[in-house]
Amino acid sequence: MTMPKSSPQPFPRSEYLRRLTAVKSEMRRREIDVLVVTTPANITYLSGYTSKSGYVPQGLIVSSKAEEPTFITRRMDAPAAIHQMFIDRDRVIGYPEALIANPDRDGYDAIIDFILDEDFGRGSIGLEAKFLPALANEKFKVRAPDAKIVDCTNAVTWIRGLKSDLEITIMREAAAISDAGMLKATEVIRPGVREADASAEIIATLVRGADGKPGTDLASFFLCSTPRTSTCHIRWTEDTFRPGSQINLEFSGVRHGYTSPLMRTMIIGKPADELRRLHEGEVAGLEAALAAARTGRTCNDVAKAFNTTLRKHGFEKESRCGYAVGIDWTEPTASLKEGDMTVLKQNMTFHLMLGNWIDEDLGYVISETFRVTDAGGEPFTKLPRELFQL
């Protein structure tokens, strides 16, 4: 008996076909016959698949000949694809376990076999080459010697940088979960509470969700508390919070692979004067950056607006001001930094990440996820831009 798909897709079929149409247009521009998409986030974008099977070779094959792509994955992961992808179940192909931990043949051979069987061996094959292992890149060249191999790294990623209104809705849902998690943090962080216990409560909120929409995954979660406030990417520890503890938080709710990251700084008690001044400068810079994030401006303009404002408050930020965001957090395309001349377009989305780790004893975080509009950056989250005193 054929089992029905267990849940509706996060987007209608028409949305996935719209995305595929854009990808196929880019393929024609590059004179590519078949595109092998191996980046998990791009596979999610083109199919709805979010299962964590990217630790072994897999590929979504987009052909100029077919309306729907074909997905080739490990056989044990094929049922997840049948449940999650919008494509016909016959287009999900599971390769045998004999290709796992095999020194001679692997899942990329299954992908190449399919391409050769479909008579693309003399055509033009696009690969996300930068994100493929070197041996896999070489395998395509050796096994398809008559094909033209084209590096299409980030071709799909740039396309998904422009969000549809349906995607914006999903990112707003993720943002509501981010807000709920941060509000939970203000409730559970208290003197004598272990960092691990507070983290458990916050993470539980990220899973339970907000406004009737549960979190569908867990993204990166960072809690950097005194004396580690100059760090940026560490987890909770076995320590307990104390009077005077500062806590820098960064996390995101997740809806169907989409994230809306959020950062806030909290302190148990009264902040030191330098931290308070830094907070005031960062908030002023954040507002200047959002005002500059209008269609037609550039990433460079946004970064300059922030940096110029922050300098007026006596501080500098060494790292970039943010990056494109969407599925699986970071999109490796546009950066909000001086010198990036990427032109901003309607519904591009960014994490305006204003974490500032000044020295070994001073670090601070605040951020907003926003979309570009004609009027400037429109934040998704609703949380006050406060230095939260607990």
Buried (B, 14 or more C-beta within 10 A) or exposed (E): EEEEEEEEBBBEEEBBEEBBEBBBEBBEEBEBBBBBBBBBBBBBBBBBBBBEBBEBBBBBBBBBEBEBBBBBBBBEBBBBBBBBBBBEBEBBBBBEEEBBEEEEBBBBBBBBBBBBEBEBBEBBBBBBBEBBEEEBBEBBEEBBEEBEBBBBBBBBBBBBBBBBEEBBEBBBBBBBBBBBBBBBBBEBBBEEBBBBBBBEBBBEBBBBBBEEBBBBBEBBBBBBBBEBBBBBEEEBBEBBBEEEBBBBBBBBBBBBBBBBBBBBBBBBEEBEEBBEBBBEBBBBBBBBBBBBBBBEBBBBBBBBBBBEBBEEBEBEBEEBBBBBBBBBBBBBBBBBBBEBEBBBEEBBBBBBBBBBBBEEEBBBBBBBBBBBBEEBBBBBBEBEBEBBEB
